[in-house]
């Protein structure tokens, strides 16, 4: 059951991050889930440095915020990498 919750929360986190970073038009639901789940891992790495613990497997507001912040960081890195490519 934890993986299903992680996918749902990851999708929501990816969608929220894509809205913040103005990439919503270029991403579908699959990529929102991927960005949210990978962003959750990145967010947990960042949050652990500050002593904040949040998991997406067990739904909590802290886990969602950590996942959104991680997804925003991931999309920011993707935007920086894509600047060098054809616009």
N, C-alpha and C positions, 0 to 999 in steps of 0.2 A: 504494500500500500504506500510505502514511503516514496517509491520511485514515481508513482502516479502523481502524488502531491508535488514532488520535485519538478516534474515536467510541466504541471499546470502553473506553479509559482514561477518557474523559469520562463514560461511563455509570457506571463503577465509582466515579469521584470524586464524581459527583452523588449516587449511592446512599449512599456513606459520609457525605457532608455532610448528606444528609437524615436519616440515622440520628442524627448528632450533634445536629442542630437539632430533633429530634422532629417531623419533617414527612413521615416515610416513608409514613404511611397516606394522605396526601393527594396523593401524587405517583406517577405511573406511570413505566414505563421510558422513554417518550419525554421526559418532563420531567426525569428524571434525566440523560439524555444532554444535553439543552439546558442544564441548570444546570451540569453538569460542564464542557461545552465553553466556555460563557460564563465560568464560574468560572476556567477555565484561563487565559483571556485576562486577567482581573482579577488572578489570582495571579501571572502573569508580569509584569504592570505593577508589582505590589508587590515581587516578588522582585528585579526589576532595580534597584530603588532601593537594595537591600542588597547588590548584586553577586552574587546567586544566579541561576544560569542553569539552567533546566530546560524541556524541551519534551515535549509529549505525542505529537508525531508519531513520535519515536523513544523507545520505552518506556524509562524509567529511574525509579528510586525517587524521585529528586529531582523529576522532572516530575509524578509522581503526587501527591506531598506538596504541591507548589505548586498543582496543580489542586484538591486537596481544600481547602486553605486559601482559595483564591479562591472556591470554591463555598460555603464556610461564610460568607465575607464577603457574598457575593451573597444567600444565604438570610437572613442577619441584616438586610440592608437591606430585603428583601421583608417580613420580620416587622415591622420598624419602620413601613413604609408601611401595612401591613394593620392595624395597631393602631387607626388612625383610622376604619377601616371597621366594618361591622356584624360583631359577634363571634358 
